[in-house]
Amino acid sequence: MEKIKKEIVETIKKYSTIIIHRHVNPDPDALGSQVGLQHFLKQSFPSKEIFAVGEEVDKLNFIGKMDVIPDKKYQGSLVIVCDTANLSRISDSRFCLGEKLIKIDHHHDYEPFGDLSWVDASYSSASEMLTDLCLEFPDDFAMNKETAKSFYTGILSDTGNFMNGNITPRTLKVVSRLRAYDFQPERIHNFLQVKSKNSSRLQKDILMSFKVTDKGVAYFIITEDLLKLYNIDRNEASNLINTLSTVRANKIWAFFIEYPANIRVRIRSRNTPIDSVARQFNGGGHPFASGASIYSWEEVDQVIQALDKVCP
């Protein structure tokens, strides 16, 4: 791993234009790692052009906004993809137009890609990886308040407010270094945790109406009509996934959220690996936090049956 990290650092130094991607439907770690990387590269190399691209999520714009760039910017550029395990999930398909591609990810490497690939599932998040990289090469990289805010947001989210089992002593060491910067972490906690009135109403409905199998697989279906009823967008609704974790008997829990082109599945568990099931249904992720996609309501039963099979 030390060799690949050094290669990444040397490659970054060589390019005058760097374009940073991450996965579609970004969560705070996807955006935090992407925007944090952009900030510390701009701070470290003021003469370089550093861009972050992809779709935006209004609720997460406090992390940073995306750049809109023409195709010609990719000519002779270095492209870095953060927090993305699969090529099909990279936001903005122009990632392949650059001269060189680097993958930086903390998911298991089921689909290797890139000219350089740093993948390490021992990290809690891509944001932790990039913080560690920045701290490991202080002569090459400079951190600032905006970098620290972005990386802290990503780590906070992917560790479930430091409550998940993916925290290591390294995670806490990295966080302590980030907290040395004055970026008001309490505001980030508020941004991520505070819910709208409509979201709170839906949360109550979820607890009153969710279904659960005999094995302990809990699930809730969020249709287009339900979103309209509560006047809530899909991202805000999907962020309620861990509402089902508050019920002790639930071992695995899933949301099925209707989109125009498919049904997206968010899956979580207390201590049962569920990423293998996600991969069966066009997805992937972490052992205890994964996502998938299905294309009809008839497939819901198939997903539930597959989760039942892995549930102890």
VEXDREN-2710 file (C-alpha; in Angstrom, 1 decimal):
% VEXDREN-2710
k/r/px/py/pz
1/MET/0.0/0.0/0.0
2/GLU/2.9/2.4/0.7
3/LYS/4.1/2.0/-2.8
4/ILE/0.8/2.7/-4.4
5/LYS/0.3/5.8/-2.2
6/LYS/3.7/7.2/-3.3
7/GLU/2.8/6.5/-6.9
8/ILE/-0.5/8.4/-6.5
9/VAL/1.3/11.4/-5.0
10/GLU/3.9/11.5/-7.8
11/THR/1.2/11.2/-10.4
12/ILE/-0.7/14.1/-8.9
13/LYS/2.4/16.2/-9.1
14/LYS/2.8/15.6/-12.8
15/TYR/-0.6/16.8/-14.0
16/SER/-1.7/20.4/-14.4
17/THR/-5.4/19.5/-14.7
18/ILE/-7.1/17.1/-12.3
19/ILE/-10.8/16.1/-12.4
20/ILE/-12.3/14.4/-9.4
21/HIS/-15.4/12.1/-9.7
22/ARG/-17.4/9.9/-7.2
23/HIS/-20.4/7.7/-7.3
24/VAL/-24.0/8.6/-8.4
25/ASN/-26.6/9.5/-5.7
26/PRO/-23.7/10.8/-3.5
27/ASP/-23.7/10.4/0.2
28/PRO/-21.7/12.6/2.5
29/ASP/-18.6/10.5/2.2
30/ALA/-18.7/10.5/-1.6
31/LEU/-19.0/14.3/-1.6
32/GLY/-16.7/14.8/1.4
33/SER/-13.9/12.8/-0.1
34/GLN/-14.3/14.4/-3.5
35/VAL/-14.5/18.0/-2.3
36/GLY/-11.9/17.5/0.5
37/LEU/-9.5/16.2/-2.1
38/GLN/-10.2/19.2/-4.3
39/HIS/-9.6/21.6/-1.5
40/PHE/-6.3/20.1/-0.4
41/LEU/-5.0/19.9/-4.0
42/LYS/-5.9/23.5/-4.6
43/GLN/-4.2/24.5/-1.4
44/SER/-1.1/22.4/-2.2
45/PHE/-0.9/23.3/-5.9
46/PRO/-2.4/26.7/-6.6
47/SER/-1.3/26.7/-10.2
48/LYS/-3.1/23.5/-11.1
49/GLU/-6.7/23.4/-12.3
50/ILE/-8.7/21.1/-10.0
51/PHE/-12.3/20.3/-10.7
52/ALA/-15.0/18.3/-8.9
53/VAL/-17.9/17.0/-11.1
54/GLY/-21.2/15.1/-10.9
55/GLU/-24.8/15.7/-9.9
56/GLU/-25.6/17.8/-6.8
57/VAL/-27.8/17.0/-3.8
58/ASP/-29.4/20.1/-2.4
59/LYS/-29.2/19.0/1.2
60/LEU/-25.5/18.3/0.9
61/ASN/-24.5/21.5/-0.9
62/PHE/-23.0/22.7/2.4
63/ILE/-20.1/20.3/1.7
64/GLY/-19.4/21.9/-1.7
65/LYS/-20.8/22.6/-5.1
66/MET/-19.8/20.8/-8.3
67/ASP/-18.0/22.3/-11.3
68/VAL/-19.5/22.4/-14.8
69/ILE/-16.7/21.8/-17.3
70/PRO/-16.5/21.1/-21.1
71/ASP/-15.2/17.8/-22.5
72/LYS/-12.0/19.5/-23.7
73/LYS/-10.9/19.9/-20.1
74/TYR/-10.3/16.2/-20.0
75/GLN/-7.7/16.3/-22.7
76/GLY/-4.4/15.3/-21.1
77/SER/-5.9/15.4/-17.6
78/LEU/-5.6/13.1/-14.5
79/VAL/-9.0/11.7/-13.4
80/ILE/-9.4/10.6/-9.8
81/VAL/-12.5/8.6/-8.8
82/CYS/-13.3/8.5/-5.0
83/ASP/-15.5/6.2/-3.0
84/THR/-16.8/4.2/-6.0
85/ALA/-16.4/0.4/-6.3
86/ASN/-18.0/-0.1/-9.7
87/LEU/-17.5/1.6/-13.1
88/SER/-21.2/1.7/-13.7
89/ARG/-21.7/3.8/-10.5
90/ILE/-19.3/6.6/-11.4
91/SER/-21.1/9.9/-11.7
92/ASP/-20.5/11.6/-15.1
93/SER/-19.4/9.1/-17.7
94/ARG/-16.6/11.4/-19.0
95/PHE/-14.2/9.9/-16.5
96/CYS/-12.9/7.8/-19.3
97/LEU/-11.8/10.8/-21.4
98/GLY/-8.8/11.7/-19.2
99/GLU/-5.2/10.6/-19.9
100/LYS/-4.8/8.6/-16.6
101/LEU/-7.3/7.2/-14.1
102/ILE/-6.8/6.7/-10.3
103/LYS/-9.3/4.8/-8.1
104/ILE/-9.3/5.6/-4.4
105/ASP/-11.9/3.5/-2.5
106/HIS/-12.6/1.8/0.8
107/HIS/-15.1/-0.8/-0.5
108/HIS/-14.0/-4.3/-1.3
109/ASP/-12.4/-4.4/-4.8
110/TYR/-14.9/-6.6/-6.7
111/GLU/-14.5/-4.6/-9.9
112/PRO/-10.9/-3.3/-10.2
113/PHE/-10.4/-0.4/-12.6
114/GLY/-7.9/2.5/-13.1
115/ASP/-4.3/2.8/-14.1
116/LEU/-3.6/3.2/-10.4
117/SER/-5.8/1.7/-7.7
118/TRP/-5.7/2.3/-4.0
119/VAL/-8.4/0.2/-2.4
120/ASP/-8.4/-0.6/1.3
121/ALA/-11.5/-1.9/3.1
122/SER/-9.8/-1.4/6.5
123/TYR/-10.7/2.3/6.3
124/SER/-14.0/3.5/7.6
125/SER/-14.5/5.8/4.6
126/ALA/-12.8/7.3/1.5
127/SER/-12.5/10.5/3.5
128/GLU/-10.4/8.8/6.2
129/MET/-8.2/7.4/3.4
130/LEU/-7.5/10.8/1.9
131/THR/-7.0/12.4/5.3
132/ASP/-4.4/9.7/6.0
133/LEU/-2.8/10.4/2.7
134/CYS/-2.6/14.1/3.3
135/LEU/-1.1/13.6/6.8
136/GLU/1.4/11.0/5.6
137/PHE/2.9/13.3/3.0
138/PRO/3.1/16.7/4.8
139/ASP/5.9/17.9/2.5
140/ASP/3.6/17.5/-0.6
141/PHE/0.1/18.3/0.7
142/ALA/-1.3/21.1/2.8
143/MET/-4.6/20.9/4.6
144/ASN/-6.9/23.8/5.5
145/LYS/-10.2/24.4/7.3
146/GLU/-12.3/23.6/4.2
147/THR/-10.5/20.3/3.7
148/ALA/-10.9/19.3/7.3
149/LYS/-14.6/20.1/7.2
150/SER/-15.2/18.0/4.1
151/PHE/-13.3/15.0/5.3
152/TYR/-14.8/15.2/8.8
153/THR/-18.3/15.1/7.2
154/GLY/-17.5/12.0/5.2
155/ILE/-16.1/10.2/8.2
156/LEU/-18.9/11.2/10.5
157/SER/-21.5/9.9/8.0
158/ASP/-19.8/6.6/7.1
159/THR/-19.2/5.7/10.7
160/GLY/-22.8/6.5/11.7
161/ASN/-21.8/9.3/14.0
162/PHE/-18.9/7.1/15.3
163/MET/-21.3/4.3/16.3
164/ASN/-20.6/1.7/13.6
165/GLY/-18.2/-1.2/13.9
166/ASN/-15.8/0.2/11.2
167/ILE/-14.0/2.6/13.6
168/THR/-10.4/1.8/14.4
169/PRO/-7.7/3.6/16.4
170/ARG/-6.5/5.1/13.1
171/THR/-10.0/6.6/12.5
172/LEU/-9.9/8.3/15.9
173/LYS/-6.4/9.6/15.3
174/VAL/-7.4/11.0/11.9
175/VAL/-10.5/12.7/13.4
176/SER/-8.4/14.3/16.2
177/ARG/-6.1/15.8/13.6
178/LEU/-9.1/17.2/11.7
179/ARG/-10.7/18.6/14.8
180/ALA/-7.7/20.8/15.3
181/TYR/-9.1/23.0/12.5
182/ASP/-11.8/25.5/13.4
183/PHE/-14.7/24.4/11.1
184/GLN/-17.5/24.2/13.7
185/PRO/-18.1/20.4/13.7
186/GLU/-21.3/20.9/15.7
187/ARG/-22.9/22.5/12.6
188/ILE/-22.1/19.5/10.5
189/HIS/-23.8/17.2/13.0
190/ASN/-26.8/19.5/12.8
191/PHE/-26.8/19.5/9.0
192/LEU/-26.7/15.7/8.9
193/GLN/-29.1/14.9/11.7
194/VAL/-31.8/17.6/11.8
195/LYS/-35.0/16.6/9.9
196/SER/-37.8/18.6/8.4
197/LYS/-41.3/18.3/9.8
198/ASN/-42.4/16.3/6.8
199/SER/-39.4/13.9/7.2
200/SER/-40.3/13.4/10.9
201/ARG/-43.9/12.6/9.9
202/LEU/-42.7/10.0/7.4
203/GLN/-40.4/8.5/10.0
204/LYS/-43.4/8.0/12.3
205/ASP/-45.2/6.3/9.4
206/ILE/-42.2/4.0/8.8
207/LEU/-42.2/2.8/12.5
208/MET/-45.9/2.2/12.4
209/SER/-46.1/0.4/9.0
210/PHE/-42.9/-1.4/8.3
211/LYS/-43.0/-5.2/7.6
212/VAL/-40.7/-7.8/9.0
213/THR/-40.1/-11.5/8.2
214/ASP/-39.9/-14.3/10.7
215/LYS/-36.1/-14.2/10.4
216/GLY/-35.9/-10.5/11.3
217/VAL/-35.6/-8.8/7.9
218/ALA/-37.5/-5.5/8.2
219/TYR/-38.4/-3.5/5.1
220/PHE/-40.4/-0.5/4.0
221/ILE/-41.6/0.6/0.5
222/ILE/-41.4/4.2/-0.5
223/THR/-43.5/4.9/-3.6
224/GLU/-43.8/8.0/-5.7
225/ASP/-47.2/8.5/-4.3
226/LEU/-45.9/8.3/-0.7
227/LEU/-43.2/10.9/-1.5
228/LYS/-45.9/13.3/-2.8
229/LEU/-48.1/12.6/0.2
230/TYR/-45.3/13.8/2.6
231/ASN/-43.9/16.4/0.1
232/ILE/-40.4/14.9/0.6
233/ASP/-37.7/14.2/-1.9
234/ARG/-36.0/10.8/-2.4
235/ASN/-32.7/11.7/-0.8
236/GLU/-34.3/12.9/2.4
237/ALA/-36.6/9.8/2.5
238/SER/-33.6/7.4/2.0
239/ASN/-31.7/9.0/4.8
240/LEU/-34.4/7.6/7.2
241/ILE/-33.1/4.1/6.6
242/ASN/-31.7/3.6/10.1
243/THR/-35.1/4.4/11.6
244/LEU/-35.6/0.6/11.4
245/SER/-32.4/0.0/13.4
246/THR/-34.1/1.3/16.5
247/VAL/-36.2/-1.9/16.7
248/ARG/-34.2/-4.5/18.6
249/ALA/-35.7/-7.5/16.8
250/ASN/-34.7/-6.2/13.4
251/LYS/-31.5/-7.9/12.2
252/ILE/-31.5/-6.6/8.7
253/TRP/-33.5/-3.6/7.3
254/ALA/-34.1/-2.3/3.8
255/PHE/-35.8/0.5/2.0
256/PHE/-37.3/0.1/-1.5
257/ILE/-37.5/3.6/-3.1
258/GLU/-39.3/4.2/-6.4
259/TYR/-37.3/6.2/-9.0
260/PRO/-38.4/7.0/-12.6
261/ALA/-36.1/4.3/-14.1
262/ASN/-35.8/1.8/-11.3
263/ILE/-36.3/0.9/-7.6
264/ARG/-33.3/1.6/-5.5
265/VAL/-32.7/-0.6/-2.5
266/ARG/-30.8/0.6/0.6
267/ILE/-29.8/-2.3/2.9
268/ARG/-28.3/-2.1/6.4
269/SER/-27.7/-4.7/9.2
270/ARG/-26.7/-4.9/12.8
271/ASN/-23.9/-7.6/12.3
272/THR/-24.9/-9.7/9.3
273/PRO/-22.9/-9.2/6.1
274/ILE/-25.4/-8.2/3.3
275/ASP/-23.1/-7.0/0.5
276/SER/-23.3/-10.3/-1.3
277/VAL/-27.1/-9.9/-1.6
278/ALA/-26.6/-6.4/-2.9
279/ARG/-24.3/-7.7/-5.6
280/GLN/-27.0/-10.2/-6.7
281/PHE/-29.2/-7.2/-7.5
282/ASN/-27.0/-4.8/-9.4
283/GLY/-25.3/-3.3/-6.4
284/GLY/-22.7/-3.6/-3.8
285/GLY/-21.2/-1.8/-0.8
286/HIS/-20.0/-2.6/2.7
287/PRO/-20.7/-5.8/4.7
288/PHE/-23.2/-3.9/6.9
289/ALA/-24.3/-1.1/4.6
290/SER/-25.1/-1.7/0.9
291/GLY/-27.3/-0.6/-2.0
292/ALA/-28.9/-2.3/-5.0
293/SER/-31.2/-1.7/-7.9
294/ILE/-34.2/-3.6/-9.1
295/TYR/-36.6/-2.9/-12.0
296/SER/-40.1/-4.1/-10.9
297/TRP/-42.0/-4.4/-7.6
298/GLU/-42.2/-8.2/-8.2
299/GLU/-38.4/-8.3/-7.4
300/VAL/-39.0/-7.0/-3.9
301/ASP/-39.9/-10.5/-2.7
302/GLN/-36.7/-11.9/-4.3
303/VAL/-34.6/-9.4/-2.4
304/ILE/-36.3/-10.2/0.9
305/GLN/-35.9/-13.9/0.3
306/ALA/-32.2/-13.5/-0.4
307/LEU/-31.8/-11.4/2.8
308/ASP/-33.7/-14.0/4.7
309/LYS/-31.2/-16.7/3.6
310/VAL/-28.2/-14.7/5.0
311/CYS/-30.0/-13.7/8.2
312/PRO/-28.9/-15.9/11.1
END
